[in-house]
Amino acid sequence: MTKIAILGGGSWGTALAIILSKSRRSHEISLWVHDAALAESILTSRENKAYLPGSSLPPSVQVTSRMVEALAGTHVLIGAVPTVYARQVYSEAAKHVSSPAVIVSASKGLEPSTHKRMSEVIVQTFASKAASGVAILSGPSFAVEAVRGEPTAVVLASQDAKLAAGLQEQFAAPNFRLYTNDDVLGVELAGAMKNVIAIAAGVCHGLGLGSNSVAALVTRGLAEMSRLVVKLGGQPETLSGLAGLGDLVLTCTGSLSRNRHVGIELAKDRRLPDVLAEMRMVAEGVGTTAALLALASEAKAELPITEQVDAILHHGKPPGEAIRDIMERPQRKE
């Protein structure tokens, strides 16, 4: 039996604990929750009422706020924490992993302070303890829909094809389908960039713009994502798959999208701190925008949509003016 430890008691971490408990392989699953009070609440009610209300955790899923307890004997560690806290959480976890374990990141974004991808943060924090492999779990997957058993397809990316195939077999569950991919950089960047484009999509919705505008945004957003991924050494075909186009469409159009919600509220002339203060869960695109622009500057890649989102988020630019500036850019060949 494989011991799987999930770090992060938010909606996605909780959903993964439930989904993997129903997988075709038998697992011993533990869920680490940072907040001790929340962990106790989940233990008592077998429900994460704060982040995933209405979904019951099977009795077999262990819940704890003690990392040493969660990680004891772990074979596979899944990180489902906001990227801004990832280094801190992984650094602490590395102290309690007794033998090399496979580390899987399920977070979508870049580390704001260093602009690093989660796989890079994992390698730095675990050092030799990550020797048995690193993988990325990404793709279009609202937690509440996946945990209800609605058909969901995601991507497992690793440079080790054997490792990816093994995880694919271990994680497969009814209505939870996994595809493998060896383009770790492309999958990670796509997961980070789609959140930023989703903020712009929310702005369009909040301004009362229609389907023409959103279709144009998604299409040009995908071109922007592809431009940076290829410049940094990723594979263009990754962007036409689940981690790219699939997740982009979901996040830009789905009512459950946190990043889209931020854009909608900003289009109503609300202040960003006020919008974020009302949200219990993290909108990764807010902290990722500046990091993406820094990477684009180094790679000499144009990211016009990301630039305007950054101007709205961090420089007080009116959303309507940002949309107008995108539309008034010099005409060019597609």
Order of alpha helices (4+ residues) and beta strands (2+ residues): beta-alpha-beta-alpha-beta-alpha-beta-alpha-beta-alpha-beta-alpha-beta-alpha-beta-alpha-alpha-alpha-alpha-alpha-alpha-alpha-alpha
